[in-house]
Amino acid sequence: MLRNPHDCDRCGATIRPGDEYAALDGITPDGDLRTLLCASCSRALSRFLDGE
């Protein structure tokens, strides 16, 4: 749960505490990566990963 507002790492929209969002953990060649996405960008990523 968010305690402070954060910007979506894809579109820059502000994600406020209580908003729906996605938190992604991934591994890059440089190390760990943590990303927060707003609900809209999260749905777009899900559609992309599903091949739509």
N, C-alpha and C positions, 0 to 999 in steps of 0.2 A: 504494500500500500504506500502511496506517495504521501509524504508529509509536507512537501513544498512543490510549487509549480515547476514544471520542466518543459522544455521545448521538444517537440517531435524531432527525431534525428533525420527524418526524411523531408518533411514539408515545413518544419519550423512552427507549427501550430502549438499553442500553449496547452499542456496537459495539466489540469488542476487536480488536487486531491478530490477523490470521489468520482472522477471521470473514468470511463472505460479506456484501457490502453493495453499495449502488448509490451512485454519485456523479453528481449532476445539475448541469449548468451551464445557467442560463437567463438571459434578459435581462428585467428589469423596467423600468417607466418611470423608476425611480430609479437604474438601473445594473445591474451584474452581480449574480447571485445564485448561490451555490454551496450545495448541499444534500447531506447524507449521509442515506441511508435504510437501515434494517436490511433483511435479506432478505425478511421478511414484508411490510413496507410496500412494498418494491420490487415484489414480485409483485402486490400489490393495485393499485399504480399501473399496472403493465403491463396488467392485466385491464381497468382503467378506460379506458386509452388504446386498447385493442383493442375497446372498445364492449361488453364483457361485463357 
